[in-house]
């Protein structure tokens, strides 16, 4: 039998929060709806911190979110910890209230199942003892929730261990019998208690730290937060329209990049050379214009630079933008932790070289045109020109389809590579 006794004593607290065997899900996306992968996430709830990492599509799950919180109570209210704890089989909780109030007592097991009928009593002002007997229940962790006047509540964790300390009582007491909840199937009912989520913090080398507030409360076994948007375009410059084509921007650390490979100029066949004729000329892989649309155009280094050799030249980029220098590529490499997959668009590469695009850079394995006029390696390599020369060659950034490395190498200036512009 489970009996509840009370006499003169009392102490109190605020609305308790139990999250038992619950999960919180959602998806991190950028302003274009693309998932953000490998973002470190911390969920703050009920004074606990839960950790997760977003998957390749940006989805995340916090499993087994469970906690009991004792909230702060107004002056004049208090609830003591139960004593003894562990106990066998009776424990005492002290509750203090400033005036006559109704007190409700509920007892749950670790699964959130009610193991006794709800008891509601009226208590006078002052301090009262509540003696709770759990005789007949199995050893384990239990939760006693005490709610005062439907305004303030506290949950206490209690460990029942047969053979542990007994509660010594004396004097006359009145008893309140706690019966097992009636259930036609003989199973205890599940009770999930609402709780507020304080905040969700997303952290990445790419965009730094983003905090989501005003999250909904959780009740039941699952809460789906839906899409949480982290806007990564450059502040004040969401898009750039250049020569009739719109380009998105992306902020990576302190650098602002065009999110797509440049596609500007008049197409010529791969067998022809680009020349300093006052007209921007471009190659499309396999001389197919659709490849310029899908992957961006290919340019020889001098054409991309518009026949100047100074580092950071505007070249064929829009006004206020330039071809990146070797040093700026080094910074980009550092910002993504040397992870080339973070630069590659999702769907580019395979195995250990599969793109996650966690940076938003959206690099495409666009292949190249060699100095003999032949096209190679569409879907296998990305070569992006820098504006830095090296003894008759020029540096470029290279990504391969099957490895995650980022390479900075010097190449023949008559090769035709992709161009990605960076804001001045």
C-alpha positions in Angstrom: 0.0 0.0 0.0 1.2 3.5 -0.8 0.2 6.1 1.9 0.7 9.8 2.1 1.0 11.5 5.6 1.2 15.1 6.5 1.7 17.1 9.7 3.0 20.6 10.6 5.8 21.6 8.3 6.1 23.1 4.8 8.5 24.5 2.0 7.8 25.3 -1.9 9.0 25.9 -5.6 7.9 26.8 -9.2 6.3 24.8 -12.1 8.4 21.6 -12.6 9.5 20.4 -16.0 9.9 16.8 -16.9 11.1 15.8 -20.3 11.1 12.0 -20.5 12.2 9.9 -23.5 11.5 12.9 -25.7 13.2 14.1 -28.9 13.6 17.5 -30.7 14.1 17.5 -34.4 14.5 20.1 -37.1 16.5 21.2 -40.1 19.1 23.9 -40.6 18.9 25.6 -44.0 20.4 28.7 -45.6 18.4 31.5 -47.2 18.0 29.4 -50.4 16.6 26.4 -48.5 19.8 24.4 -48.8 20.7 22.2 -45.9 23.6 23.2 -43.7 25.8 20.2 -42.8 28.1 19.5 -39.9 27.0 22.4 -37.8 27.5 21.9 -34.0 24.2 22.4 -32.1 23.5 22.9 -28.5 19.9 22.8 -27.1 19.4 24.6 -23.8 16.4 23.3 -21.9 15.6 23.0 -18.2 19.1 24.0 -17.1 20.6 21.2 -19.2 22.6 21.3 -22.5 22.1 18.7 -25.2 24.4 18.3 -28.2 23.9 17.3 -31.8 25.5 17.7 -35.2 23.4 18.5 -38.4 23.5 15.8 -41.1 24.3 16.3 -44.9 20.8 17.6 -45.6 20.9 19.9 -42.5 18.5 17.8 -40.4 19.2 17.2 -36.7 17.8 15.2 -33.8 18.3 15.6 -30.1 17.4 12.2 -28.6 16.5 11.3 -25.1 16.0 14.8 -23.9 15.0 14.2 -20.3 15.3 16.4 -17.2 13.6 17.5 -14.1 13.9 21.2 -13.3 13.2 23.0 -10.0 12.2 26.5 -10.9 12.7 29.5 -8.6 9.6 30.3 -6.4 8.3 33.6 -5.2 9.2 34.8 -1.8 7.3 32.9 0.9 7.2 29.6 -1.0 9.7 26.7 -0.7 9.9 23.0 -1.3 12.6 21.0 0.4 14.5 18.0 -1.0 13.0 14.7 0.1 14.7 13.0 3.0 16.0 10.4 3.3 17.1 9.8 -0.3 17.6 6.9 -1.2 14.7 5.7 1.0 12.9 2.5 2.0 10.0 2.9 1.5 8.9 6.2 3.0 10.4 9.7 2.3 9.4 13.2 3.5 9.1 16.5 1.6 8.7 19.8 3.4 6.4 22.5 1.9 6.0 26.1 3.0 3.2 28.4 1.8 2.3 31.9 2.9 -1.5 31.3 3.0 -4.1 28.5 2.6 -3.6 26.8 -0.8 -4.6 23.7 -2.6 -1.7 21.3 -3.2 -1.7 18.6 -5.8 0.7 15.6 -5.7 1.6 13.4 -8.6 4.1 10.5 -8.8 5.8 9.3 -12.0 8.3 6.6 -12.8 11.3 7.1 -15.1 9.1 6.5 -18.3 6.8 9.4 -17.4 4.0 6.9 -16.3 1.8 7.9 -13.4 2.2 5.3 -10.7 -0.4 6.6 -8.3 -3.7 8.5 -8.4 -3.5 12.3 -8.3 -4.0 13.6 -4.8 -5.4 17.1 -4.2 -5.7 18.6 -0.7 -6.1 22.0 0.9 -3.3 23.0 3.3 -3.1 25.9 5.8 -0.4 28.6 5.8 2.9 27.7 7.3 5.1 24.6 7.1 3.9 21.0 6.6 5.5 17.6 6.1 4.4 15.3 3.4 5.4 11.7 3.9 5.3 9.7 0.7 5.3 5.9 0.9 6.1 3.9 -2.2 5.9 0.4 -0.7 5.2 -2.2 -3.4 6.8 -0.3 -6.2 10.1 -1.7 -7.7 13.5 -0.1 -6.9 14.4 2.8 -9.0 14.0 6.6 -9.7 10.7 8.3 -9.2 9.5 11.9 -9.6 7.1 13.6 -7.2 5.5 16.7 -8.6 3.9 19.1 -6.1 1.7 21.8 -7.6 0.4 24.7 -5.5 -2.8 26.5 -6.4 -2.2 25.6 -10.1 0.4 28.3 -10.2 3.7 27.0 -8.8 5.1 23.6 -9.1 8.2 21.6 -8.2 9.4 18.2 -9.1 11.6 16.1 -6.8 13.7 13.1 -7.9 13.4 10.3 -5.4 15.4 7.0 -5.3 13.6 4.0 -3.9 16.0 1.3 -2.8 14.8 -1.4 -0.5 17.2 -2.0 2.3 18.2 1.7 2.5 17.4 4.2 5.2 13.9 4.3 6.8 12.1 7.5 7.7 11.7 7.9 11.5 8.3 9.5 12.2 6.5 10.3 15.4 3.3 11.9 16.7 -0.2 11.6 15.2 -0.7 11.8 11.4 -3.5 11.8 8.9 -3.1 9.5 5.9 -3.9 10.0 2.3 -3.9 6.7 0.4 -2.2 6.7 -3.1 -3.7 4.0 -5.3 -2.3 2.8 -8.6 -4.1 4.5 -11.5 -7.0 2.5 -13.0 -6.3 1.3 -16.4 -8.4 -1.4 -18.2 -5.3 -2.8 -19.8 -3.4 -2.9 -16.6 -0.8 -0.5 -17.9 0.1 2.8 -16.3 -0.8 5.8 -18.5 2.0 8.0 -19.9 2.2 11.6 -18.9 4.4 14.1 -20.7 4.9 17.4 -19.0 5.3 20.6 -21.0 8.6 22.4 -20.9 10.0 25.5 -22.5 13.1 25.3 -24.6 15.4 28.2 -23.7 17.5 28.4 -26.9 19.2 26.6 -29.7 22.8 27.6 -30.6 24.3 26.7 -33.9 28.1 27.0 -34.3 30.3 26.7 -37.4 33.7 27.8 -38.5 31.9 29.2 -41.6 29.2 31.5 -40.1 30.3 31.7 -36.5 27.5 31.5 -33.9 23.7 31.8 -34.4 21.2 31.6 -31.5 17.5 30.8 -32.0 15.2 32.1 -29.3 11.4 32.0 -28.8 11.3 28.3 -29.4 7.9 26.5 -28.8 7.4 24.4 -25.7 7.7 20.6 -26.0 4.9 18.2 -25.0 4.4 14.6 -26.0 7.3 12.5 -27.2 8.5 14.6 -30.2 8.8 18.3 -31.1 9.7 19.3 -34.7 11.2 22.8 -35.0 10.9 22.7 -38.8 13.3 24.7 -40.9 15.6 27.0 -39.0 17.1 29.6 -41.4 20.7 30.9 -41.2 21.2 33.6 -43.8 24.7 33.4 -45.2 24.7 36.0 -48.0 27.1 38.9 -47.6 25.6 41.7 -45.5 24.0 44.3 -47.7 24.8 42.3 -50.9 22.5 39.4 -51.2 22.8 39.1 -55.0 24.8 40.7 -57.8 23.4 41.1 -61.3 26.2 41.2 -63.9 25.9 41.1 -67.7 22.3 39.9 -67.4 22.9 37.1 -65.0 22.2 37.0 -61.2 24.8 35.7 -58.8 24.2 34.8 -55.2 26.7 35.8 -52.5 28.0 33.9 -49.5 29.9 35.2 -46.5 32.7 32.9 -45.2 34.4 34.3 -42.3 35.4 37.9 -43.2 35.4 37.1 -47.0 32.5 37.7 -49.3 32.3 35.5 -52.4 30.1 35.0 -55.4 28.4 31.7 -54.9 28.5 30.6 -58.5 31.3 30.4 -61.1 31.5 33.3 -63.4 29.7 33.0 -66.8 30.3 36.1 -68.8 31.5 36.9 -72.4 31.2 35.5 -75.9 31.6 31.8 -76.3 34.4 30.6 -78.7 35.3 27.0 -79.5 37.9 25.2 -77.5 40.3 24.9 -80.5 40.6 28.8 -80.6 42.7 30.9 -78.3 41.3 33.7 -76.2 43.0 37.0 -77.2 43.3 40.6 -76.0 40.8 42.0 -78.5 38.5 44.1 -76.2 35.9 41.3 -76.1 35.6 39.0 -73.1 35.7 35.4 -74.5 34.7 32.2 -72.8 34.8 28.5 -73.3 32.0 26.1 -72.4 33.0 22.6 -71.6 32.9 20.4 -74.8 31.8 23.5 -76.6 28.3 23.0 -75.2 26.6 26.2 -74.0 24.5 24.2 -71.5 27.7 23.5 -69.6 28.4 27.2 -69.1 24.9 27.6 -67.7 25.3 24.6 -65.4 29.0 24.9 -64.4 30.1 28.4 -65.3 32.5 29.3 -68.1 36.2 28.5 -68.5 38.9 31.2 -69.0 42.6 31.3 -69.7 44.5 33.2 -67.0 45.3 36.3 -69.1 41.7 36.5 -70.3 40.4 36.2 -66.8 42.9 38.9 -65.7 42.1 41.1 -68.7 45.8 41.2 -69.6 47.1 42.7 -66.4 49.3 40.9 -63.9 48.8 42.7 -60.6 47.5 40.6 -57.7 43.9 41.3 -56.8 43.0 42.6 -60.3 39.4 43.1 -61.2 39.8 41.2 -64.4 36.5 40.0 -65.8 34.8 40.3 -62.4 32.0 42.8 -61.7 32.8 46.3 -60.4 33.9 46.2 -56.8 35.0 42.5 -57.1 38.3 40.9 -58.0 40.0 37.6 -58.7 41.2 36.2 -55.3 44.9 36.2 -54.5 46.9 33.2 -53.3 46.8 34.6 -49.8 43.0 35.0 -49.9 42.7 31.3 -51.0 44.8 30.4 -48.0 42.4 32.3 -45.7 39.5 30.5 -47.3 41.2 27.2 -46.8 41.7 28.0 -43.1 38.1 29.2 -42.6 36.8 25.7 -43.7 39.5 23.9 -41.6 41.2 22.6 -44.8 38.1 20.6 -45.7 37.5 20.6 -49.4 34.2 18.8 -49.0 33.0 21.9 -47.2 33.6 23.9 -50.4 32.0 21.4 -52.8 28.3 21.5 -53.6 26.3 18.6 -52.4 26.3 15.9 -55.1 29.8 16.8 -56.2 32.4 14.1 -55.5 32.0 10.7 -54.0 33.2 8.6 -51.1 35.8 10.5 -49.0 35.5 13.4 -51.5 31.7 13.8 -51.3 30.7 17.5 -51.0 28.8 18.7 -47.9 28.8 22.4 -48.9 28.8 23.3 -45.2 30.5 26.6 -46.2 28.0 27.5 -48.8 30.8 28.1 -51.4 29.0 25.6 -53.7 32.1 24.6 -55.8 31.4 22.6 -58.9 33.7 20.0 -60.4 33.6 21.9 -63.7 36.7 20.3 -65.4 39.0 22.4 -67.5 40.3 23.1 -71.0 44.1 22.4 -71.5 46.4 24.6 -73.5 46.1 22.3 -76.5 42.4 23.0 -76.7 41.0 19.7 -75.2 38.5 19.5 -72.4 39.1 17.2 -69.4 37.7 16.0 -66.1 34.1 17.4 -65.9 32.8 15.9 -62.6 36.3 15.1 -61.4 38.2 18.3 -60.8 37.6 21.9 -59.9 40.3 24.4 -60.9 39.7 28.0 -59.9 42.1 30.8 -60.9 43.8 33.1 -58.4 45.4 36.4 -59.5 48.8 35.4 -58.2 51.6 34.6 -60.7 54.5 32.3 -60.1 57.4 32.5 -62.6 55.3 32.3 -65.8 52.6 30.2 -64.2 49.7 31.2 -62.0 48.2 29.7 -58.8 44.8 28.0 -58.7 42.7 26.3 -56.1 42.1 22.6 -56.9 39.5 20.2 -55.6 39.3 16.5 -56.5 36.2 14.3 -56.6 37.6 11.5 -54.4 39.5 13.3 -51.6 38.7 16.1 -49.2 42.0 17.9 -49.6 42.3 21.5 -50.8 45.3 22.0 -53.1 46.9 25.3 -54.1 49.2 24.8 -57.1 50.6 26.7 -60.0 49.5 25.9 -63.5 50.1 26.8 -67.1 48.4 30.2 -67.9 47.1 28.9 -71.2 44.9 26.4 -69.4 41.3 27.5 -69.0 39.8 27.2 -65.5 36.8 28.5 -63.6 36.7 32.0 -62.2 35.1 32.8 -58.8 35.1 36.5 -57.8 35.6 37.9 -54.3 34.4 41.3 -53.0 36.9 44.0 -52.6 
